[in-house]
Amino acid sequence: MSHDKGVDYQAVTARQKEVWATGDFHEIARQNVVMADALCAAVDPHAGERVLDIACGSGTAALVAARRYCDVTGIDYVPALIERARLRAAADGLDAHFQVADAQALPFTDASFDVILSVYGVQFAPDQQRAASELLRVCRPGGRIGLATPIPKGWSGDFFATNAKYMPPPPGLQPPLRWGTEAGLEALLGAGTSAIASEEHTALQYYRSVEHAVDVFLSYFGPAIRASTASTEDAREQFRHDLHTVFSRYNRALDGTAVIENRYFLTLATRA
């Protein structure tokens, strides 16, 4: 893999893979179903179309497309999540193919897919330019690309900024939230697409309480677990407190439970 600006992307990817394999992202992904539904509604894959869900986690968006009788493949570099995706497909009687692979080196020939999807997935690849090139490469000319992406403002921006305070990203990396800006999308996908349109959408996350929301992330979300365990006892307490502040800021519930408002970019692009 490339070494732009002195970044060893292979080493960063190996470390990142370990981080995302910590905890159980499937427990976090239950809050992404609403985004996967909205994304599939917007991209509108039809039965029989070849659909690739990149960095699919436990298969959330892939399974939405599979319900439409699409010819679905999902890839993720965390083997346990691919196993979970297969279990979910089997439990729902859905026909979808899942395999372990890296968004930065997709194991498919050029123009293999009609539709590419990614929900809070491809955006986290360390080598953004390579991930974007790979995404474009495997999409056929005229094919559709649909992304649900964290944006720099709102809950996602605040959450990732807070996490980064306690576990700073490796130097030289572009932030994942770059995918959630018009300029970032243009830089990454502009040359390979004939059209890119993004709009902000709202996804609500439901928890028993703000405290419960923080517990869920500290128990299951790899980057938060790593940020917490890398810290001293005092820093751990401060991190929990800071997360509580972020979740409280976006809590719309008034009954003691938590309904966290998350704004994200829903992007539709057409492969040139």
VMD Tcl script that draws the C-alpha trace (Angstrom):
set ca {
  {0.00 0.00 0.00}
  {1.11 3.57 -0.63}
  {3.18 5.62 1.78}
  {1.90 9.16 1.09}
  {3.32 11.89 3.32}
  {5.32 9.27 5.17}
  {2.18 7.40 6.30}
  {2.62 3.62 6.36}
  {-0.96 2.76 5.43}
  {-0.39 -0.95 5.83}
  {0.68 -0.55 9.45}
  {-2.15 1.91 10.16}
  {-4.69 -0.46 8.59}
  {-3.43 -3.41 10.65}
  {-3.74 -1.38 13.84}
  {-7.14 -0.03 12.86}
  {-8.41 -3.54 12.09}
  {-7.57 -4.53 15.68}
  {-9.37 -1.47 17.03}
  {-12.57 -2.19 15.06}
  {-12.43 -5.86 16.05}
  {-12.48 -4.81 19.73}
  {-15.91 -4.94 21.34}
  {-18.78 -5.79 18.99}
  {-19.71 -3.26 16.34}
  {-22.93 -5.19 15.65}
  {-24.29 -3.78 18.92}
  {-23.60 -0.23 17.65}
  {-24.93 -0.97 14.15}
  {-28.50 -1.43 15.39}
  {-28.63 2.40 15.32}
  {-27.50 2.40 11.65}
  {-30.50 0.46 10.30}
  {-32.44 3.70 9.82}
  {-29.56 5.06 7.68}
  {-29.30 1.85 5.65}
  {-33.05 1.99 4.96}
  {-32.88 5.64 3.89}
  {-29.84 4.99 1.71}
  {-31.42 2.03 -0.10}
  {-34.63 4.00 -0.60}
  {-32.62 6.81 -2.22}
  {-30.33 4.62 -4.37}
  {-33.24 2.30 -5.18}
  {-31.45 -0.91 -6.24}
  {-33.76 -3.21 -8.20}
  {-34.04 -7.00 -8.02}
  {-31.14 -8.69 -9.79}
  {-28.82 -5.70 -9.65}
  {-25.29 -6.43 -8.40}
  {-24.82 -4.57 -5.12}
  {-21.64 -4.21 -3.06}
  {-21.78 -3.04 0.59}
  {-18.26 -1.79 1.44}
  {-17.11 -2.06 5.08}
  {-20.48 -3.69 5.72}
  {-19.95 -4.47 9.40}
  {-22.56 -7.06 10.36}
  {-24.30 -6.56 7.00}
  {-26.90 -3.91 7.79}
  {-27.15 -2.19 4.37}
  {-26.41 -5.42 2.47}
  {-29.43 -7.10 4.06}
  {-31.74 -4.21 3.14}
  {-30.68 -4.68 -0.51}
  {-30.96 -8.48 -0.21}
  {-34.63 -8.11 0.77}
  {-35.16 -6.59 -2.69}
  {-33.73 -9.75 -4.32}
  {-30.60 -7.91 -5.38}
  {-27.42 -9.89 -6.02}
  {-25.62 -8.71 -2.88}
  {-22.01 -8.91 -1.70}
  {-20.75 -7.41 1.57}
  {-17.10 -6.98 2.56}
  {-15.48 -6.02 5.84}
  {-11.98 -6.58 7.22}
  {-13.23 -7.79 10.64}
  {-13.87 -11.56 10.35}
  {-16.24 -11.70 13.35}
  {-18.51 -9.10 11.73}
  {-18.58 -11.06 8.45}
  {-19.57 -14.16 10.47}
  {-22.35 -12.15 12.10}
  {-23.54 -10.87 8.70}
  {-23.75 -14.48 7.44}
  {-25.73 -15.48 10.55}
  {-28.16 -12.59 10.07}
  {-28.69 -13.45 6.40}
  {-29.30 -17.10 7.28}
  {-31.68 -16.21 10.11}
  {-33.71 -14.00 7.77}
  {-33.54 -16.48 4.89}
  {-31.80 -13.90 2.72}
  {-29.43 -14.65 -0.12}
  {-26.29 -12.53 0.28}
  {-22.60 -13.25 -0.02}
  {-20.19 -11.95 2.65}
  {-16.40 -12.09 2.59}
  {-13.43 -10.71 4.51}
  {-11.74 -7.99 2.45}
  {-10.29 -4.49 2.76}
  {-11.98 -1.44 1.17}
  {-8.50 -0.30 0.07}
  {-7.91 -3.46 -2.02}
  {-11.23 -4.87 -3.24}
  {-10.95 -8.46 -4.59}
  {-13.23 -7.80 -7.59}
  {-12.68 -7.11 -11.27}
  {-13.39 -3.69 -12.76}
  {-17.06 -2.73 -13.23}
  {-18.32 -5.76 -11.25}
  {-21.22 -3.94 -9.57}
  {-24.24 -1.84 -10.54}
  {-24.60 -0.29 -7.10}
  {-22.09 0.51 -4.33}
  {-23.30 1.19 -0.78}
  {-21.49 2.17 2.41}
  {-22.96 3.25 5.75}
  {-20.33 4.78 8.08}
  {-17.88 2.34 6.50}
  {-15.54 3.20 3.62}
  {-15.09 6.63 5.24}
  {-12.85 5.08 7.91}
  {-10.32 3.58 5.47}
  {-6.93 5.17 6.29}
  {-5.89 5.61 2.64}
  {-8.91 7.60 1.48}
  {-7.70 8.14 -2.08}
  {-7.10 4.44 -2.57}
  {-10.45 3.47 -1.05}
  {-12.22 5.99 -3.31}
  {-10.34 4.69 -6.39}
  {-11.24 1.10 -5.53}
  {-14.88 2.01 -5.00}
  {-14.99 3.71 -8.41}
  {-13.05 0.90 -10.10}
  {-15.51 -1.85 -9.20}
  {-18.59 0.21 -10.09}
  {-19.71 -0.06 -13.71}
  {-19.98 3.10 -15.82}
  {-23.41 4.61 -15.14}
  {-23.65 2.66 -11.87}
  {-24.84 4.29 -8.64}
  {-22.90 4.99 -5.48}
  {-24.75 5.62 -2.21}
  {-23.01 6.72 0.99}
  {-24.29 7.52 4.48}
  {-21.47 9.52 6.04}
  {-20.72 11.22 9.37}
  {-20.42 15.00 9.03}
  {-18.14 17.38 10.93}
  {-21.00 19.08 12.80}
  {-23.60 17.62 15.14}
  {-23.35 14.44 17.19}
  {-20.98 12.56 14.84}
  {-18.51 15.43 14.65}
  {-18.56 15.97 18.41}
  {-18.37 12.26 19.20}
  {-15.37 11.57 16.95}
  {-13.59 14.74 18.12}
  {-14.05 13.63 21.73}
  {-12.78 10.13 20.96}
  {-9.73 11.58 19.14}
  {-8.85 13.68 22.19}
  {-8.23 10.46 24.13}
  {-6.93 8.35 21.23}
  {-5.35 10.69 18.67}
  {-5.31 9.36 15.09}
  {-1.93 8.54 13.50}
  {-0.25 11.68 12.11}
  {-0.72 12.44 8.41}
  {-4.16 10.85 8.05}
  {-7.12 12.72 6.58}
  {-10.12 12.68 8.98}
  {-13.02 10.33 8.08}
  {-15.35 13.34 8.32}
  {-13.74 14.69 5.13}
  {-16.16 12.33 3.30}
  {-18.98 14.31 4.92}
  {-18.11 17.56 3.12}
  {-18.83 18.68 -0.45}
  {-15.15 19.54 -0.99}
  {-13.96 16.18 0.34}
  {-16.39 14.21 -1.82}
  {-15.40 16.24 -4.88}
  {-11.70 15.58 -4.22}
  {-12.25 11.86 -3.65}
  {-14.95 10.97 -6.18}
  {-15.29 13.95 -8.51}
  {-12.98 12.73 -11.26}
  {-14.70 9.34 -11.51}
  {-18.32 10.46 -11.35}
  {-20.68 12.38 -13.62}
  {-22.81 13.67 -10.73}
  {-22.59 13.90 -6.93}
  {-25.49 15.13 -4.80}
  {-25.52 15.18 -0.99}
  {-28.08 16.25 1.53}
  {-28.18 16.24 5.31}
  {-30.50 13.71 6.89}
  {-31.40 12.97 10.50}
  {-31.07 9.57 12.14}
  {-32.38 9.10 15.67}
  {-30.61 6.71 18.06}
  {-32.68 5.26 20.91}
  {-31.27 4.30 24.32}
  {-32.65 3.69 27.83}
  {-30.86 6.82 29.07}
  {-27.83 8.98 28.28}
  {-25.86 6.87 30.77}
  {-26.93 3.74 28.88}
  {-25.83 5.28 25.56}
  {-22.38 6.00 27.00}
  {-22.20 2.46 28.43}
  {-23.09 0.94 25.05}
  {-20.26 2.81 23.32}
  {-17.71 2.10 26.06}
  {-18.69 -1.59 26.02}
  {-19.00 -2.29 22.29}
  {-17.50 0.47 20.11}
  {-13.87 -0.44 19.34}
  {-12.42 3.10 19.07}
  {-14.11 4.18 22.34}
  {-12.98 1.02 24.16}
  {-9.40 1.61 22.98}
  {-9.48 5.30 23.91}
  {-10.76 4.35 27.36}
  {-8.35 1.48 28.06}
  {-5.35 3.47 26.81}
  {-5.97 6.08 29.51}
  {-5.24 6.48 33.19}
  {-8.09 6.04 35.67}
  {-8.60 9.82 35.84}
  {-8.59 10.20 32.06}
  {-11.07 7.31 31.78}
  {-13.49 9.09 34.10}
  {-13.01 12.34 32.17}
  {-13.63 10.54 28.86}
  {-16.87 9.05 30.20}
  {-17.90 12.50 31.42}
  {-17.09 14.09 28.03}
  {-19.08 11.41 26.17}
  {-22.00 11.98 28.55}
  {-21.86 15.69 27.68}
  {-21.91 14.96 23.94}
  {-24.84 12.53 24.15}
  {-26.76 14.92 26.45}
  {-26.24 17.78 23.98}
  {-28.09 15.90 21.22}
  {-30.69 14.13 23.37}
  {-34.21 15.05 22.23}
  {-36.08 12.86 24.74}
  {-37.82 14.49 27.71}
  {-38.88 11.32 29.55}
  {-35.55 10.24 31.03}
  {-34.68 7.99 28.07}
  {-32.32 9.07 25.28}
  {-33.22 9.86 21.66}
  {-29.97 11.11 20.18}
  {-30.24 13.25 17.04}
  {-27.50 12.40 14.57}
  {-27.15 14.37 11.32}
  {-25.40 12.64 8.43}
  {-24.71 13.16 4.74}
  {-26.68 11.01 2.33}
  {-24.69 11.09 -0.91}
  {-25.77 9.78 -4.32}
  {-23.18 9.70 -7.09}
  {-23.21 8.34 -10.63}
  {-20.14 6.56 -11.98}
  {-18.83 8.33 -15.09}
}
mol new
graphics top color blue
foreach p $ca { graphics top sphere $p radius 0.5 }
foreach p [lrange $ca 0 end-1] q [lrange $ca 1 end] { graphics top cylinder $p $q radius 0.2 }
display resetview
